[in-house]
Amino acid sequence: MIKLDITKTAPFVSAETINGYAERVAEAQKALEAGTCPGNDFLGWLHLPSSITPAFLDEIKATAATLRSECDAVVVAGIGGSYLGAKAVIEALSNSFQWLVADGKNPVILFAGNNIGEDYLSELTAYLSGKRFGVINISKSGTTTETALAFRLLKKQCEDQRGKDVARKVIVAITDAKRGAARTCADKEGYKSFVIPDNVGGRFSVLTPVGLLPIAVAGFDIDQLVRGAQDMEKTAAAPFAENPAAQYAATRYALYAAGKKIEILANYQPKLHFIAEWWKQLFGESEGKDGKGIYPASVDLTTDLHSMGQWIQDGERTIFETVISVETPEHELLFPSDDENLDGLNFLAGKRVDEVNKMAELGTQLAHVDGGVPNIRIAIDRLDAYHLGQLIYFFERACGIHCQLLGVNAFNQPGVEAYKKNMFALLGKPGYEKETEAIRNRLK
C-alpha cells in the first residue's frame, strides 16, 4: 500500500496544524459521498473502481485482443484526460527502449489529437503509410478541434489503406452513450464503441474505457490496475489517521494556507514522467479557479537537478515538493569497479545503481528542506499495474478533498473555453460572426 511521509513538512507547518484539518477533511469526504458538493453530477469516479465488474473487463480485453491481432500500430486520438491517463500508465509500464526492442507481440501505441502540429500529423501519417494500423477515437462530443482534426485524417488513411470493412473492425469509438458527432459516426459506420460515463470527467477517466482499452491494447494487466484502485478506494474511506489521501489533502491545504502556492511533483524514476503530466492536469484543471489553487509543476530527478535544481534550492520560497519514490526497481544492475578509477567512483563499486539513486533522493530532500522547501514523500512498492492503480485513485481522492477545502468546484473547467472561442472566431467558424468581427477590430 502507498506510504505517505509528511514529517519533512514539520519545520513549515506543524503536525498539530495538519491534524487540525481532520474535521474539515471529514466534512469534505461526507460532501463527496453524499453528493452535496459543487459539481455533484460528476462524481462517478468516486466509487468507479468498486463498480467495475469482471464482465466489463472481459469486454475491454476482447476488443483489445481484436486490435492486437489486426494491428501493428494503434493510434489513440484524444486530448487532455482522453489521452494523458492512458499514456501515463503505458509509459510507466513499458520498456524505456520499446521502439528498439519491440518483438512484434504488442502493437506500437501512438497518440494523436492532442495538438494541432502540422509537422507532427504529417510525420505520423507518413509513419503509418503501408502499416496495419487501427484507431481508438476518444471524444465525448466528437467536435473537440484537435481530436476531430486528427481523427478525420486517420479515418480516411485507415479506410484508404485497409479498406472500409477492415477499418470498421480496427476503429473503436469511446464516446457519449447517445449524443454527439463521435456517437453518430460510430453508429453510422458500425464501429465497436464504449461509453464515457456522463458523470465522469475526462481527468478522472483513467479507469473507464478511456484509459483501460489503450492500456489493454498495449499488453498490460488492467485487472491488476483496477484491483489496486479498488484497494485504495477502501483505504481512502478510512478515518483520517489511517487515510493517506486525506492526510495528503490536508497537508497540501496547510502548506497553501502558509503561503506555499506551487507544488513540484518530483520523481527519481524516468518512467513516471507522464504520471506527472496526468497529475498536473488532474490538480490544475480541478482547483485552479476563482483566483485560488496550487500551481502544479513537475521535475524528473536527478536529471532536472542540473537545470531546475538551483531554482528549487535557492529561488522564491513559495514552493513545496512532493516526491514519488519507487521502493524496488524491476531490474538489478551493479556498479562496476575500474582499475584506473579515473572518475573517482570506485567507492560505489558493487552497489546497486538504485542505491545510488535512493541516496541522491534522500540527499536532495535534506538539501531542499534545509533550503526552505517543505517535502512530502509518497512511496510505492513497485512500478507495476497494481501500484499504479493505487496511485491514480490516491491522487483522485486527494484532489476531490482538497478542492472542497478550497471551496471550488473540482469538476468544471470554465477557463478552458476561453481560447476556443477566440480560435473559432479567428478561423471564421459559422455562428461566430460577431466574435470574429470583434476580435478582428481588437487586433487592428
C-alpha positions in Angstrom: 0.0 0.0 0.0 1.1 3.6 -0.6 3.1 5.1 2.2 2.9 8.8 2.9 5.6 10.6 4.8 4.9 14.2 5.8 7.5 14.5 8.5 9.6 16.9 6.4 6.9 19.5 6.3 7.2 19.9 10.1 9.6 22.9 10.0 6.9 24.8 8.0 3.6 23.5 9.2 3.2 21.6 12.4 1.6 18.1 12.8 -1.0 19.8 15.0 -1.9 22.2 12.2 -2.4 19.4 9.7 -4.3 17.2 12.2 -6.4 20.3 12.9 -7.9 20.0 9.5 -9.2 16.4 10.1 -12.7 17.6 10.9 -12.9 19.7 7.7 -11.5 16.8 5.7 -14.2 14.6 7.1 -16.8 17.1 6.1 -15.3 17.2 2.6 -15.4 13.5 2.4 -19.0 13.5 3.5 -19.9 16.1 0.9 -18.4 13.9 -1.8 -20.1 10.8 -0.6 -23.5 12.5 -0.2 -23.2 14.4 -3.5 -23.8 17.7 -1.9 -20.7 19.4 -3.2 -20.4 21.7 -6.2 -20.2 19.7 -9.5 -22.0 16.7 -7.9 -23.2 15.4 -11.3 -19.5 14.4 -12.0 -18.9 12.2 -9.0 -18.9 8.9 -10.9 -15.2 8.4 -10.4 -15.7 8.2 -6.6 -16.7 4.6 -6.5 -15.8 3.7 -10.0 -13.1 1.1 -9.1 -15.5 -0.9 -7.0 -18.2 -0.8 -9.6 -16.0 -2.4 -12.3 -17.1 -5.9 -13.0 -15.2 -8.9 -14.4 -17.6 -9.0 -17.4 -16.9 -5.4 -18.2 -13.1 -6.0 -18.1 -13.6 -9.1 -20.3 -15.4 -6.9 -22.9 -12.5 -4.4 -22.9 -9.9 -7.3 -23.2 -11.8 -8.9 -26.0 -11.8 -5.6 -28.0 -8.1 -5.2 -27.2 -7.4 -8.7 -28.4 -9.0 -7.8 -31.8 -6.9 -4.7 -32.2 -3.8 -6.6 -31.1 -4.3 -9.3 -33.7 -5.2 -6.9 -36.5 -2.8 -4.1 -36.0 0.9 -3.4 -35.8 0.2 0.1 -34.5 -2.8 1.6 -32.8 -3.3 5.4 -32.6 -5.1 6.8 -29.6 -6.9 10.0 -30.7 -7.7 12.2 -27.7 -6.7 15.2 -25.7 -6.4 16.1 -22.0 -7.9 13.4 -19.9 -8.8 11.5 -23.0 -5.2 10.5 -23.5 -3.0 11.5 -20.5 -4.0 8.8 -18.2 -3.5 6.0 -20.7 -0.2 7.5 -21.9 1.0 7.8 -18.2 0.3 4.2 -17.4 1.6 2.8 -20.7 4.9 4.9 -20.4 5.3 3.8 -16.8 5.0 0.1 -17.6 6.8 0.0 -20.9 10.4 -0.8 -21.6 12.2 2.5 -21.9 13.6 1.5 -25.3 10.4 -0.1 -26.6 10.9 1.2 -30.1 14.3 -0.6 -30.3 13.4 -3.9 -28.7 9.8 -4.3 -29.9 9.3 -8.0 -30.6 6.0 -7.7 -32.5 3.9 -9.2 -29.8 2.4 -5.9 -28.8 1.3 -3.1 -31.3 3.0 0.2 -31.1 0.8 2.7 -29.2 0.8 6.2 -30.7 -1.0 9.3 -29.7 -2.7 12.0 -31.8 -5.4 14.6 -31.4 -3.6 16.2 -28.5 -2.0 19.0 -30.6 -2.5 20.8 -33.9 1.0 20.3 -35.1 1.1 20.0 -38.9 4.6 18.5 -38.8 3.6 16.0 -36.1 0.5 14.9 -38.1 2.4 14.7 -41.4 5.1 12.6 -39.8 2.6 10.4 -38.1 0.6 9.7 -41.3 3.9 9.1 -43.1 4.9 6.6 -40.4 1.6 4.8 -40.7 1.8 4.6 -44.5 1.6 0.9 -45.5 1.2 -0.3 -41.9 -1.6 -2.3 -40.4 -3.0 0.3 -38.0 -6.1 1.0 -36.0 -7.6 3.9 -34.2 -9.1 4.4 -30.8 -11.1 7.7 -31.1 -11.8 9.2 -27.6 -14.1 12.1 -27.5 -17.4 12.7 -25.7 -18.6 15.3 -28.3 -16.6 14.4 -31.4 -16.1 18.0 -32.1 -13.1 18.9 -30.0 -10.9 20.5 -32.6 -7.6 18.8 -32.0 -9.1 15.3 -31.8 -11.6 15.7 -34.5 -9.0 17.0 -36.9 -6.7 14.1 -36.2 -9.5 11.5 -36.4 -10.7 12.8 -39.8 -7.1 12.3 -41.2 -6.7 8.9 -39.6 -10.1 7.6 -40.5 -9.5 8.4 -44.2 -6.0 6.9 -44.2 -7.2 3.7 -42.5 -10.0 3.2 -45.0 -7.8 4.0 -47.9 -5.0 1.6 -46.8 -7.1 -1.2 -45.3 -10.5 -0.9 -46.9 -13.7 0.1 -45.2 -14.5 -3.4 -44.0 -11.3 -3.8 -42.1 -11.3 -0.2 -40.9 -14.7 -0.9 -39.4 -13.0 -3.7 -37.3 -10.0 -1.7 -36.2 -11.5 1.7 -35.4 -13.1 1.9 -32.0 -15.1 4.8 -30.6 -15.1 5.8 -26.9 -17.7 8.5 -26.6 -21.1 9.6 -25.3 -23.8 7.0 -25.0 -26.3 8.8 -27.2 -25.2 12.3 -28.3 -22.5 14.0 -30.4 -20.7 13.7 -33.6 -18.5 10.8 -32.5 -21.5 8.8 -31.4 -23.3 9.5 -34.7 -20.2 8.4 -36.7 -19.7 5.3 -34.7 -23.3 4.2 -35.2 -23.3 5.0 -38.9 -20.0 3.2 -39.6 -20.7 0.3 -37.3 -17.6 0.7 -35.0 -17.3 -1.1 -31.8 -17.9 1.5 -29.1 -17.6 2.1 -25.4 -19.3 4.7 -23.3 -17.7 7.6 -21.4 -19.9 7.8 -18.4 -21.8 11.1 -18.2 -20.8 11.5 -14.5 -17.0 11.1 -15.0 -15.0 14.0 -16.3 -12.0 13.5 -18.6 -9.3 14.0 -16.0 -10.9 11.4 -13.7 -11.5 8.8 -16.5 -8.4 6.6 -16.5 -10.4 3.7 -15.1 -13.1 3.9 -17.7 -12.6 2.6 -21.2 -10.8 5.9 -22.0 -7.8 4.5 -20.2 -8.5 0.8 -19.8 -8.7 0.0 -23.6 -5.5 1.6 -24.7 -3.7 0.1 -21.7 -5.0 -3.4 -22.5 -4.1 -3.0 -26.2 -0.5 -2.2 -25.1 -0.5 -5.6 -23.3 -0.7 -4.5 -19.7 -2.8 -6.1 -16.9 -5.9 -4.0 -16.4 -7.3 -6.4 -13.8 -4.3 -5.5 -11.6 -4.7 -1.8 -12.3 -8.3 -1.9 -11.2 -7.6 -4.1 -8.2 -5.0 -1.5 -7.0 -7.6 1.3 -7.4 -10.2 -0.8 -5.6 -7.9 -1.4 -2.6 -7.1 2.3 -2.4 -10.8 3.2 -2.7 -11.3 1.3 0.6 -8.2 2.9 2.2 -9.3 6.4 1.2 -12.6 5.9 3.1 -10.8 5.2 6.3 -10.6 7.6 9.3 -8.1 10.5 8.9 -5.3 8.8 10.9 -5.2 5.8 8.6 -6.0 7.6 5.3 -3.1 8.7 3.2 -5.2 10.5 0.6 -6.9 12.6 3.4 -3.6 13.4 5.0 -2.1 14.4 1.7 -5.0 16.7 1.0 -4.8 18.3 4.5 -1.0 18.8 4.2 -1.4 20.5 0.8 -4.0 22.8 2.2 -1.9 23.6 5.3 1.1 24.5 3.1 -1.1 26.5 0.8 -2.5 28.5 3.8 1.1 29.1 4.9 1.9 30.7 1.5 3.2 27.8 -0.5 1.5 28.3 -3.8 3.4 26.0 -6.1 3.7 22.2 -5.7 6.5 20.5 -7.6 5.9 16.8 -8.2 9.3 15.1 -8.4 10.3 11.5 -9.3 13.5 9.6 -9.4 12.2 7.1 -12.0 12.2 8.3 -15.6 9.2 6.2 -16.4 7.0 8.4 -14.2 7.3 11.5 -16.4 3.8 11.2 -17.8 2.3 10.3 -14.5 3.4 13.8 -13.5 1.8 15.2 -16.7 -1.5 13.5 -15.8 -1.2 14.7 -12.2 -0.8 18.3 -13.4 -4.0 18.2 -15.4 -5.9 16.5 -12.5 -5.0 19.1 -10.0 -4.5 22.2 -12.2 -7.8 21.8 -14.0 -9.7 20.8 -10.9 -8.6 23.5 -8.4 -7.3 26.5 -10.5 -10.5 28.6 -10.2 -11.9 31.7 -8.6 -8.3 33.1 -8.1 -7.4 30.0 -6.0 -5.4 26.9 -6.3 -1.9 25.5 -6.0 0.1 25.7 -9.2 1.2 22.1 -10.2 4.7 21.8 -11.7 6.9 18.7 -12.1 10.5 17.7 -12.4 12.3 14.5 -13.3 15.2 13.9 -11.0 18.1 13.7 -10.8 18.0 14.9 -14.4 16.4 18.3 -13.6 18.7 18.9 -10.6 21.1 20.0 -13.4 18.6 22.5 -14.8 15.9 23.4 -12.2 17.8 22.4 -9.1 19.3 25.8 -8.5 15.8 27.5 -8.5 14.3 24.9 -6.3 17.2 25.2 -3.8 17.5 29.0 -3.7 14.6 30.6 -5.6 11.5 32.2 -4.2 10.2 30.3 -1.2 6.6 29.8 -2.4 7.1 26.2 -3.3 6.8 22.7 -1.8 7.9 19.4 -3.2 6.1 16.1 -3.4 8.3 13.1 -4.3 7.0 9.9 -5.7 9.5 7.2 -4.8 9.6 3.6 -6.1 10.9 1.3 -3.4 12.0 -1.6 -5.6 13.0 -1.4 -9.3 12.2 -4.2 -11.7 15.9 -4.8 -12.6 19.1 -5.2 -10.7 22.3 -3.5 -12.0 25.6 -3.4 -10.0 28.1 -0.6 -10.4 31.4 -2.0 -11.7 34.9 -1.4 -10.4 37.6 0.2 -12.7 41.3 -0.4 -12.2 42.3 3.2 -13.1 39.4 4.8 -11.2 39.8 8.0 -13.2 36.3 9.2 -12.3 36.9 8.5 -8.6 33.8 6.4 -8.3 35.3 3.1 -7.1 33.8 3.7 -3.7 30.5 2.8 -5.4 31.7 -0.5 -6.8 29.4 -3.4 -6.1 26.5 -1.2 -5.1 23.2 -1.3 -6.9 22.5 1.7 -9.2 19.2 2.1 -7.3 21.1 2.5 -4.0 23.0 5.5 -5.6 19.6 6.8 -6.8 18.0 6.5 -3.4 20.9 8.3 -1.7 20.5 11.1 -4.3 16.8 11.3 -3.4 17.5 11.4 0.3 20.4 13.9 -0.1 18.3 16.2 -2.3 15.3 16.0 0.1 17.5 17.1 3.0 19.1 19.9 1.0 15.8 21.2 -0.2 14.3 21.1 3.3 17.4 23.0 4.6 16.8 25.5 1.7 13.2 26.2 2.9 11.3 23.7 0.7 8.7 21.5 2.6 8.9 17.9 1.4 6.2 15.2 1.1 7.2 11.7 0.1 4.8 9.2 -1.5 6.4 5.7 -1.7 5.0 2.8 -3.8 6.4 -0.7 -3.6 6.9 -1.4 -7.3 6.2 0.2 -10.6 3.5 -2.2 -11.7 -0.1 -2.1 -12.7 -1.4 -2.8 -9.2 0.5 0.0 -7.6 -0.2 2.5 -10.4 -3.9 1.8 -9.8 -3.4 2.7 -6.2 -1.5 5.9 -7.1 -4.2 7.0 -9.6 -7.1 6.7 -7.1 -5.0 8.1 -4.3 -4.4 11.3 -6.3 -8.1 11.5 -7.5 -9.5 11.2 -4.0 -7.0 13.7 -2.6 -7.8 16.1 -5.3 -11.6 15.9 -4.6 -11.0 16.5 -0.9 -8.6 19.4 -1.5 -11.0 21.2 -3.8 -13.7 21.0 -1.1 -11.2 22.6 1.4 -10.5 25.4 -1.1 -14.2 25.9 -1.8 -14.0 25.4 -5.6 -15.9 23.1 -8.0 -13.4 20.4 -8.8 -15.3 19.1 -11.8 -15.8 22.0 -14.2 -13.2 23.9 -16.3 -14.8 27.2 -17.5 -11.4 28.7 -18.2 -10.7 26.1 -20.9 -13.4 27.5 -23.1 -11.8 31.0 -23.5 -9.2 30.0 -26.0 -11.7 28.0 -28.0 -14.0 31.0 -28.5 -11.1 33.1 -29.8 -9.7 30.4 -32.0 -13.1 29.8 -33.7 -13.6 33.5 -34.2 -10.2 33.8 -35.8 -10.9 30.9 -38.1 -14.3 32.2 -39.1 -16.4 29.3 -37.8 -20.1 29.7 -38.7 -22.0 31.1 -35.8 -19.1 33.1 -34.6 -19.6 36.1 -36.9 -20.0 38.7 -34.1 -17.0 37.3 -32.2 -14.9 37.3 -35.5 -15.7 41.0 -36.1 -15.0 42.0 -32.5 -11.6 40.2 -32.3 -10.5 41.5 -35.7 -11.3 45.0 -34.6 -9.3 44.4 -31.4 -6.3 43.2 -33.4 -6.2 46.3 -35.8 
